[in-house]
């Protein structure tokens, strides 16, 4: 006989699958057993993909990565008690970055709550304001399940995760929701009959009416594309005749208007000082210059609402809009105005390129390498030998942070995925890489180091499952970011082992804190102990313990070879760096 818990679990998972859910992430537990065993049956039937993790915190970020890549809400299933609380970091990131996530938490029935029962706490609303939609479902009793009510509940959960209905001038953001389902004993039974699939996709909410932006008569507009802006930001910059500042994880770091070396130009009175209007997409997080510009007196700020919970408005005075559409000023525009905009953009772009080239990490010829301009008798063979000598000299050099960033950017292409952890390395990449139309992910909602490996694993699994031509997912992290999420390297038996390169810039601690102002005055011993937090972890032994391959790339030649090599499963590429 089928228990009420199992019957309800089967109905709920079937309804979520019919509403478009594809991925379930679960961790083992007693109270959630009906959901877990039903999930296994749905996976065997080819209707859902199931991913098992022993650590709910890791599972939450895996679900985050799956949803960030696919755009489809993923479901993370937990048992009761602290298991639910372990999802909080991933839920916060999903809330602030606008990633659709469904927390399906198993709970004790009402009669067991508030009396000191084991593994029982207040689960509905445990995530506070990070989850805007919560449903606490009473434990199913014997008798027929109201399948239509369950289907409506699943549709609502998916719809709310995708943004829900608009109740004001702006639609609600995408993000996490919680279904808290209580179960009474018997907590499951062996009899499970899956209902036939009844696909009922949930409509994704459309954006609101776009706000009209006129091309300025006197060029003074700048477009800023923060994290997860998308390619539309680049199109708007071209339509406005404006320079484009696009952070590396914006999805807009390409095109003829791109200004890569934007920090120096924003600090320059002849460039940043002339800006009078800024159009902001996404969530800028990687520089102090952008918030400084947006809070400057006399600068009009238009913020195009991003997927996250809050509009980016450091000055609390921006005009926040749902979308924008560009038009010419009502007075018209002639050849002189077009030329003025081309000159405005051209100065930014060309100066940025010169700054980027001037900061190259390539070998520069010394005095002994200079050639007399009048010398004409050097043979072609000797010139080639000299060129090769310099190339070998470059390849034998130790890897710097800049060289690491350049190498990773150089080998990544549109069919690959690049994931950047929250360390000084993402800023290094943002400062130096030119435009390239590749997919870059990062957890920039709260910019924490939590769950980076798990997130990247989810991105790798989703991209390689959905696209047969998908390439490699490379995740660039510092050693502390890697160690913080080392448990996510555990891929259990039967779990997908994607093409994943975990590239670790290992400088033995948190060197990002060397940039704090207090580092110049605080006790070096205290800074080292409580901020730099040095360690001597053997990353090669750690990789072997988790069944990963390990490669050390100490020179640029070794790094280039490691990044393009083929591996049987995930690999940890360790790059020693100096502090």
BELGI-V158705 format. One record per residue. N is the residue number from 1. RES is the residue in one small letter. PSI is psi in whole degrees, 0 to 359 (* if undefined). D_FIRST is the distance of its C-alpha to the first C-alpha in Angstrom with 2 decimals. Layout:
# BELGI-V158705
((N/RES/PSI/D_FIRST) (N/RES/PSI/D_FIRST))
This chain:
# BELGI-V158705
((1/x/136/0.00) (2/x/130/3.79) (3/x/154/6.40) (4/x/325/9.48) (5/x/315/11.58) (6/x/317/10.14) (7/x/317/10.11) (8/x/318/13.59) (9/x/317/14.82) (10/x/315/14.24) (11/x/318/15.98) (12/x/316/18.74) (13/x/323/19.57) (14/x/319/19.66) (15/x/321/21.98) (16/x/319/24.15) (17/x/318/24.56) (18/x/331/25.52) (19/x/0/28.02) (20/x/352/29.72) (21/x/140/28.33) (22/x/331/28.69) (23/x/133/28.48) (24/x/131/26.02) (25/x/129/27.45) (26/x/155/25.29) (27/x/150/25.94) (28/x/150/23.61) (29/x/158/22.25) (30/x/310/19.56) (31/x/335/19.12) (32/x/11/18.94) (33/x/324/16.52) (34/x/318/13.91) (35/x/317/16.96) (36/x/315/18.42) (37/x/324/15.59) (38/x/322/15.16) (39/x/319/18.96) (40/x/322/19.10) (41/x/320/17.12) (42/x/325/19.50) (43/x/317/22.40) (44/x/329/21.50) (45/x/357/21.45) (46/x/20/24.85) (47/x/343/24.07) (48/x/153/24.77) (49/x/130/26.91) (50/x/135/25.56) (51/x/125/28.08) (52/x/131/27.32) (53/x/140/29.88) (54/x/342/29.90) (55/x/118/32.19) (56/x/326/31.14) (57/x/315/34.80) (58/x/319/35.20) (59/x/322/31.98) (60/x/317/33.30) (61/x/330/36.53) (62/x/314/34.90) (63/x/322/33.02) (64/x/314/36.41) (65/x/319/38.11) (66/x/316/35.58) (67/x/323/36.02) (68/x/322/39.79) (69/x/317/40.27) (70/x/335/37.95) (71/x/1/38.46) (72/x/137/34.74) (73/x/132/32.66) (74/x/157/30.62) (75/x/133/27.64) (76/x/124/27.65) (77/x/130/24.50) (78/x/160/25.04) (79/x/188/23.50) (80/x/168/25.18) (81/x/220/28.72) (82/x/340/31.60) (83/x/319/29.51) (84/x/317/29.95) (85/x/331/33.65) (86/x/346/34.22) (87/x/350/33.73) (88/x/316/36.70) (89/x/316/39.43) (90/x/323/37.66) (91/x/318/36.85) (92/x/316/40.53) (93/x/317/41.73) (94/x/320/39.47) (95/x/312/40.78) (96/x/340/44.41) (97/x/357/44.27) (98/x/42/42.12) (99/x/127/39.27) (100/x/125/36.02) (101/x/138/33.17) (102/x/114/29.76) (103/x/118/28.65) (104/x/93/24.90) (105/x/128/24.75) (106/x/146/21.73) (107/x/167/22.69) (108/x/152/22.09) (109/x/168/21.34) (110/x/321/24.50) (111/x/347/24.55) (112/x/358/24.87) (113/x/144/27.69) (114/x/13/31.34) (115/x/16/31.00) (116/x/19/31.49) (117/x/149/27.87) (118/x/142/27.67) (119/x/39/27.56) (120/x/126/27.89) (121/x/185/30.69) (122/x/102/31.52) (123/x/320/29.89) (124/x/123/30.43) (125/x/11/33.98) (126/x/336/34.40) (127/x/5/36.33) (128/x/225/38.71) (129/x/354/40.82) (130/x/343/39.68) (131/x/117/36.62) (132/x/352/37.57) (133/x/118/34.16) (134/x/137/31.35) (135/x/127/28.18) (136/x/110/26.28) (137/x/123/22.78) (138/x/150/21.21) (139/x/131/17.82) (140/x/142/15.11) (141/x/176/13.70) (142/x/149/10.91) (143/x/170/11.80) (144/x/140/12.77) (145/x/138/14.37) (146/x/87/18.07) (147/x/327/18.38) (148/x/323/22.13) (149/x/322/22.68) (150/x/318/20.94) (151/x/319/23.13) (152/x/321/26.16) (153/x/316/25.47) (154/x/318/25.28) (155/x/318/28.43) (156/x/317/30.22) (157/x/313/29.47) (158/x/316/30.82) (159/x/318/33.72) (160/x/323/34.75) (161/x/330/34.68) (162/x/359/37.01) (163/x/341/39.40) (164/x/187/38.14) (165/x/150/40.47) (166/x/132/44.08) (167/x/22/45.30) (168/x/194/48.82) (169/x/339/51.46) (170/x/140/49.28) (171/x/154/45.67) (172/x/147/43.24) (173/x/158/42.89) (174/x/163/39.97) (175/x/195/38.14) (176/x/149/35.07) (177/x/164/32.48) (178/x/127/29.68) (179/x/110/26.11) (180/x/111/25.00) (181/x/120/21.28) (182/x/149/20.05) (183/x/136/16.64) (184/x/159/15.42) (185/x/148/13.49) (186/x/134/10.90) (187/x/347/12.64) (188/x/170/10.19) (189/x/163/7.31) (190/x/340/8.25) (191/x/117/6.59) (192/x/117/9.44) (193/x/115/11.25) (194/x/132/14.64) (195/x/159/16.45) (196/x/148/19.94) (197/x/137/22.72) (198/x/74/24.74) (199/x/131/27.66) (200/x/73/29.33) (201/x/143/31.88) (202/x/135/33.30) (203/x/134/37.07) (204/x/128/39.03) (205/x/141/41.52) (206/x/158/45.08) (207/x/164/48.01) (208/x/187/50.42) (209/x/128/53.91) (210/x/148/56.05) (211/x/137/59.08) (212/x/127/62.36) (213/x/126/64.26) (214/x/143/67.87) (215/x/129/69.61) (216/x/143/72.14) (217/x/318/75.82) (218/x/109/76.86) (219/x/120/74.30) (220/x/19/72.65) (221/x/144/68.89) (222/x/139/66.50) (223/x/129/62.84) (224/x/125/60.53) (225/x/105/57.20) (226/x/192/55.01) (227/x/136/51.63) (228/x/33/49.32) (229/x/319/51.99) (230/x/166/51.39) (231/x/344/54.05) (232/x/330/55.04) (233/x/321/57.12) (234/x/320/59.30) (235/x/321/59.83) (236/x/320/60.87) (237/x/317/63.36) (238/x/318/64.99) (239/x/325/65.15) (240/x/347/66.73) (241/x/44/69.15) (242/x/148/67.93) (243/x/151/67.40) (244/x/117/63.78) (245/x/112/62.63) (246/x/114/59.21) (247/x/159/57.33) (248/x/333/55.86) (249/x/21/52.22) (250/x/333/53.17) (251/x/9/52.43) (252/x/17/55.96) (253/x/71/58.16) (254/x/175/60.09) (255/x/165/62.70) (256/x/344/66.46) (257/x/4/66.43) (258/x/135/64.58) (259/x/100/66.28) (260/x/316/64.82) (261/x/62/67.34) (262/x/336/66.75) (263/x/310/67.19) (264/x/322/70.90) (265/x/324/71.55) (266/x/333/69.83) (267/x/347/72.07) (268/x/128/75.15) (269/x/333/77.06) (270/x/351/78.09) (271/x/282/74.47) (272/x/326/71.97) (273/x/342/74.75) (274/x/355/75.25) (275/x/132/71.66) (276/x/349/71.45) (277/x/136/68.02) (278/x/130/64.73) (279/x/120/61.62) (280/x/129/58.57) (281/x/151/55.30) (282/x/208/52.34) (283/x/93/52.57) (284/x/132/55.73) (285/x/358/55.39) (286/x/5/57.69) (287/x/159/61.20) (288/x/341/63.23) (289/x/324/65.48) (290/x/308/63.02) (291/x/328/62.24) (292/x/318/65.96) (293/x/318/66.83) (294/x/343/64.31) (295/x/5/65.76) (296/x/139/69.38) (297/x/139/71.51) (298/x/2/72.44) (299/x/120/69.40) (300/x/132/67.19) (301/x/125/63.51) (302/x/120/60.96) (303/x/120/57.37) (304/x/117/54.91) (305/x/129/51.58) (306/x/182/49.34) (307/x/336/45.54) (308/x/178/45.42) (309/x/333/45.24) (310/x/138/48.99) (311/x/143/52.00) (312/x/106/54.49) (313/x/73/57.47) (314/x/333/59.37) (315/x/356/62.27) (316/x/32/60.14) (317/x/7/62.35) (318/x/156/60.87) (319/x/111/60.16) (320/x/126/56.42) (321/x/163/55.45) (322/x/321/52.41) (323/x/167/54.24) (324/x/153/57.84) (325/x/134/59.97) (326/x/136/63.45) (327/x/163/66.53) (328/x/152/70.28) (329/x/151/72.31) (330/x/336/73.71) (331/x/358/77.23) (332/x/175/76.35) (333/x/133/76.78) (334/x/188/79.40) (335/x/325/80.24) (336/x/321/81.55) (337/x/318/78.31) (338/x/317/76.28) (339/x/323/78.65) (340/x/320/78.23) (341/x/320/74.47) (342/x/322/74.81) (343/x/320/77.24) (344/x/311/74.95) (345/x/318/72.00) (346/x/319/74.26) (347/x/317/75.72) (348/x/310/72.30) (349/x/313/70.93) (350/x/321/74.06) (351/x/320/74.59) (352/x/318/70.97) (353/x/320/71.36) (354/x/319/74.56) (355/x/321/72.92) (356/x/317/70.02) (357/x/324/72.46) (358/x/336/74.63) (359/x/16/71.74) (360/x/147/70.91) (361/x/13/69.98) (362/x/164/71.79) (363/x/128/74.82) (364/x/136/77.94) (365/x/133/81.30) (366/x/184/83.57) (367/x/326/87.39) (368/x/347/87.58) (369/x/349/85.43) (370/x/143/87.61) (371/x/136/89.65) (372/x/125/93.13) (373/x/335/92.88) (374/x/353/96.07) (375/x/128/95.01) (376/x/2/94.53) (377/x/3/94.92) (378/x/130/91.47) (379/x/157/89.98) (380/x/324/86.71) (381/x/317/85.46) (382/x/321/86.28) (383/x/319/84.52) (384/x/322/81.38) (385/x/320/81.60) (386/x/319/81.90) (387/x/315/78.89) (388/x/324/76.79) (389/x/317/78.01) (390/x/321/76.77) (391/x/316/73.39) (392/x/319/72.97) (393/x/319/74.07) (394/x/314/71.40) (395/x/335/68.60) (396/x/353/69.53) (397/x/150/69.39) (398/x/157/66.64) (399/x/127/63.93) (400/x/169/64.52) (401/x/320/61.97) (402/x/314/63.71) (403/x/324/63.67) (404/x/314/59.94) (405/x/314/59.24) (406/x/317/61.51) (407/x/316/60.03) (408/x/319/56.44) (409/x/323/57.51) (410/x/323/59.60) (411/x/353/56.90) (412/x/138/54.19) (413/x/173/53.96) (414/x/332/51.98) (415/x/352/49.22) (416/x/174/48.77) (417/x/140/47.31) (418/x/125/49.25) (419/x/128/47.65) (420/x/122/50.09) (421/x/165/49.28) (422/x/80/50.85) (423/x/186/53.88) (424/x/343/57.56) (425/x/325/56.82) (426/x/326/55.36) (427/x/324/58.63) (428/x/315/60.59) (429/x/314/58.86) (430/x/328/59.39) (431/x/334/63.08) (432/x/342/64.07) (433/x/144/62.01) (434/x/184/63.30) (435/x/143/61.41) (436/x/134/58.68) (437/x/79/55.83) (438/x/159/52.90) (439/x/120/49.55) (440/x/126/49.77) (441/x/153/46.94) (442/x/147/47.34) (443/x/85/45.58) (444/x/5/48.43) (445/x/310/46.62) (446/x/0/47.45) (447/x/36/49.13) (448/x/163/47.41) (449/x/356/47.09) (450/x/142/43.41) (451/x/21/40.89) (452/x/319/43.41) (453/x/317/42.10) (454/x/316/38.50) (455/x/314/39.73) (456/x/324/41.80) (457/x/317/38.93) (458/x/319/36.85) (459/x/316/39.91) (460/x/314/40.46) (461/x/313/36.91) (462/x/316/36.85) (463/x/319/40.37) (464/x/337/40.06) (465/x/319/36.76) (466/x/340/38.06) (467/x/106/41.61) (468/x/336/42.39) (469/x/4/45.95) (470/x/145/45.05) (471/x/223/47.17) (472/x/144/46.96) (473/x/122/45.81) (474/x/131/48.39) (475/x/124/47.95) (476/x/120/51.13) (477/x/160/50.88) (478/x/171/53.07) (479/x/323/52.29) (480/x/322/51.04) (481/x/319/48.65) (482/x/313/47.32) (483/x/328/47.02) (484/x/331/45.33) (485/x/28/42.38) (486/x/331/42.60) (487/x/336/38.95) (488/x/354/38.07) (489/x/347/39.72) (490/x/109/36.72) (491/x/108/34.85) (492/x/169/31.96) (493/x/134/31.18) (494/x/354/29.81) (495/x/151/31.16) (496/x/134/33.75) (497/x/92/37.32) (498/x/171/39.47) (499/x/98/43.23) (500/x/126/44.15) (501/x/116/47.49) (502/x/101/47.60) (503/x/114/51.32) (504/x/114/52.35) (505/x/105/55.83) (506/x/105/56.35) (507/x/18/59.20) (508/x/22/57.86) (509/x/191/56.86) (510/x/74/56.79) (511/x/348/60.08) (512/x/334/59.22) (513/x/350/60.36) (514/x/338/63.83) (515/x/354/64.34) (516/x/144/63.96) (517/x/325/67.28) (518/x/341/66.87) (519/x/337/66.97) (520/x/341/70.74) (521/x/339/71.36) (522/x/162/68.57) (523/x/126/68.88) (524/x/322/68.03) (525/x/316/66.37) (526/x/316/64.19) (527/x/317/63.29) (528/x/316/62.33) (529/x/313/60.18) (530/x/346/58.23) (531/x/307/58.36) (532/x/328/59.03) (533/x/66/56.66) (534/x/158/57.85) (535/x/168/55.77) (536/x/43/56.23) (537/x/135/52.79) (538/x/99/52.89) (539/x/331/50.94) (540/x/318/51.15) (541/x/322/49.45) (542/x/316/46.80) (543/x/315/46.13) (544/x/322/45.86) (545/x/327/43.42) (546/x/4/41.01) (547/x/21/41.65) (548/x/154/43.91) (549/x/156/47.28) (550/x/134/50.30) (551/x/132/53.67) (552/x/130/56.60) (553/x/93/58.90) (554/x/339/62.03) (555/x/167/64.39) (556/x/325/64.20) (557/x/315/64.34) (558/x/323/61.39) (559/x/313/59.44) (560/x/316/60.13) (561/x/319/59.03) (562/x/323/55.84) (563/x/334/54.75) (564/x/356/55.18) (565/x/159/53.96) (566/x/136/50.77) (567/x/151/48.10) (568/x/82/45.00) (569/x/186/42.61) (570/x/151/43.45) (571/x/143/46.82) (572/x/116/48.57) (573/x/109/52.18) (574/x/125/54.20) (575/x/106/57.46) (576/x/133/59.81) (577/x/151/61.61) (578/x/154/64.42) (579/x/*/64.14))
